[in-house]
Amino acid sequence: MTYAAVARPGLAAPFSVVIASRDGTGLPAVVTVALSLDYLGMFDQNGLDPEPASSYADGDEVVWSFDVPAGVDRFSVDLDARIEPGVQWRRTGRVRLVVEGEQVAATTVSTWVLP
């Protein structure tokens, strides 16, 4: 994960999730990344690369599913965004990786937005 631990309103903020195969044999055909909607809400989103094959929000999180080309053992999801101009203080969220319906990894992210 790469994300801004400290940011300012109106400025670009990095957010990237890198998924890698542990044994180098390749990733599954579909990987799913889930992100807390409260955390995502601080961003003015310009785009997500690659585009998910499917996405939905369930009230607590946004869930993006990506088709992974065969033989790929490293996959990156990059959010092109800036911090909303009116956002301040701290935002915390959770990022989960789901493969074949099973959560295989999760982490917490926290960003302080200074005035």
N, C-alpha and C positions, 0 to 999 in steps of 0.2 A: 504494500500500500504506500502510495505517496499522496499526501494531503497537506494543506496549510494548517500548521498548529497555531499560527497567529496571522491575521489578515486585517485589511481595512475595507470599509464599504466602498463599492464602486470599482474595486480593483480585481483583476483576474486572480483566481486561486486554483492551484493545481489539485486535481483529484484523479488518481489512477489506481486501478486494481490489476495486478499481474498474477495470473494463474499459471502455475508450472507443474508439470508432471514430476513426481518424486523420483521415479525410476527411469525416466527418459523414454518410456514406451509410447508416449503420446497421451493426449487428453481424451476424455470421452467425447462423443459426437455433439453433445449439448452440455453447456455449463450455465448455471443460473446464479446471478448476483442479486442480492436483496439489500436495500439501503433504507434506513429510517427516513420516513417522510419529513419528520421534524428537522432533521439535519439537511436533507435535500432542499427544504424550503428556504434556506438562507441564500441559495444560489439563483442568479438570473442565468438560466441555461441557454447556451448557444448551440450545443450539439453533443451527441454521444457517439463515440467512434470505437468499434464499429456499431452500426445500427443493430439493435436487438431483433431477433427473429420474432419475438413476442414480448409483450410487457403488460403489466397490470398493477394496480394499486389496491391493497386490501384494507386500507384505513390506517395501518401502522407503518407500512413500508411499501416501496415500489420494488417490483420484481422484474428483472430483465433476464430473458433467456437468449443465449447466443449459440448459433450453430458453429461448431469448430471444424475446420477442414481436417481431413484424415491425415494422420502422421504428425500433427502439430503438437509440440510438447511445451510450448510457452505461448500464452494468450493474454493480451492486454486490453483493458476496457478503460477508455479515457473520456472524462467529462470536460468539455470546453465550457467554462463558466466564470462568472465574476460574482463577487459578493453583492447582494442587493444593497442599494444605497441606504435604506432605512434600518438595516440590521446592525445591532451592537450586542456586546457581551459575549457570553459563551454559548456555543451550540455543541451538543454531544449526540452522537448517533452510533448505530451498530451496522456493520457490514457483514453479510453472511454469504458463504459460498455453498451452493447446493448442487450435488451431482447425483443423477438418477434418483431424485426424491429424498436423498439423505444429506443433511447438513454435514459438511466435511471440514469446514473452518469458519471461524467468526472472530471479529475483533471490534473494539470500540474506537471511535475516532472523536476527537474533541478539538474544536477550533475557537480561539478567542478572537473576537472581532473588536478591534480598538476604534475609538472615535477618530 
